[in-house]
Amino acid sequence: MKSYRKELWFEVPGRRAFVNITPQVRQCLRESGVREGLVLVNAMHITSSVFVNDDESGLHHDYEVWLEKLAPHAPVAQYRHNVGEDNADAHMKRQIMGRETVVAVTAGELDFGPWEQIFYGEFDGGRRKRVLVKIIGE
């Protein structure tokens, strides 16, 4: 069985962003040489996320609105975690959107359903953060 590991680094300019990382994951899959197996993609920071969904700007806007209703950034004093920090909402948003995704590999390709793409979700931007890509298989 083959095993491959790579870290992808991201730094978004704003506080929040959704970045389609499918092309980078496909490149990792090509580098790995795995034809049948699994790809794990996970955020290595507790204020960011990895998830699978449609690459549609309206949906991303709806996520922004929905997440802000569930865990509003302001007022930051509403959170006990925000002692010297202002990112408690980002921790909660990450919990909702998830830490990781696993995608099957079939015939050397990501085995997606219609419209599926892999996204990096940033909820406390402004610094470099990493995503782990781990691929196992034959």
N, C-alpha and C positions, 0 to 999 in steps of 0.2 A: 504494500500500500504506500502511496506517495503522501507526503505532507508538505504543505506550503504555508508560509506566514509572511505577511507584509503589513506595515503600518501606513495608512494614508493620513496626511496632515491637512487640516483646514483652519482657516482664520477668516471669519466673516466680518465685514466692517460694522454691521449693526448689532443690536442686541439679539435679534432673532432672524433665522433664515431657514429655508428648506433647500437643500442642494441635491440635485440628482447625481448620484455617484455610480450609477450603473455602468457608464463607460470605464471608469477606473476598476471596478470589480471585474468586468469582462476582460480587461487587460491582465489583471492578476490571474484569472482563470487560464488565459493563453500562456502566461509565464509558467504556471504550475504544471502544465502538461496533463492534467487530470481530465479524463474523458467521461468517467462515471463516478459520481461521489456526491459530496455536499460542500457547500460554501457557507461558512458562518461569517457574518459581518456584524461587529458590535462596537458601540461607542465606548471609549475608554475613559469617559468623563461623566460625572454624575449630573451634569446640567446639559447634556446633549443626548440624542437619540438616533437610532437607526430603525427604519420601518419600510414596508413595501406598500405602495399604492400607485395611483394614477399620476402622471406628470401633467397636471391641469391647473392653471393659475387660479381659477375660481375655487377649486377644492383647497388649494393652499391658503387662499384668503379666508375661506370658511374655517379651516383649522386654526388660523390666527385668532379669529373672532371667538370661536368656541373655547380655545384654550385660555384666552384672556378672561372670559366669563368664569371659567372654572377656577382659575388661579391668577387673579389680577396682579400685575406687578406692583401697582401703587394702591393704597399707601403702603410703603415698605414696612412701616411700624406695625402693621397688622400681624406680622409673622414673628414668632419667637426666635426663629433661626437667624433673622437679620440683626445680629449683634455685630456691628462692624462690617456687615455685608448687606447686599441688596438683592440677593439672588434666590431667596426661598421659593419664589414662584417658579423659577427655572427647574428646581429639583422636582417640584410637583408635576410640571409639564412633561418632564422626562419620564416620570413614573407612568403617566397616562399613555404616552406615545411609545414607550418601550425601549429597552436597552439594545436589542439585537434582532436579527432575522437570520433564518436558515433557508437557503435555496438549493433545490436539487440540481445536480449536473447530469445531463443526459446527452450523449454523443458530443461532448465537449462544449455544450452550450448551457446557459442558465435556463432552467426549465420553468419558465414563467407562464402564467395564465395571461389572457388578453389584457393589455394595457399596463401590466405590472412593471414597476421600476423600483429601484432601491434608492432610498433617500437618507441623507444625513440631516437631522433636525437640530438646529442650534437654538438654545434658549437663554444663553448668557454669553454672548459673543464678545469680541474684542481681544481675544488672545488665541494662540495656537492650541488646537486640540487634535487628538488622534482617533482614528478608527482602525480596529484590527480586522484584517481579512485572513481567515484561516480556511484552507481548502484541504480536504482529505479525500482520497479515493484512488482509483486506478486509471 
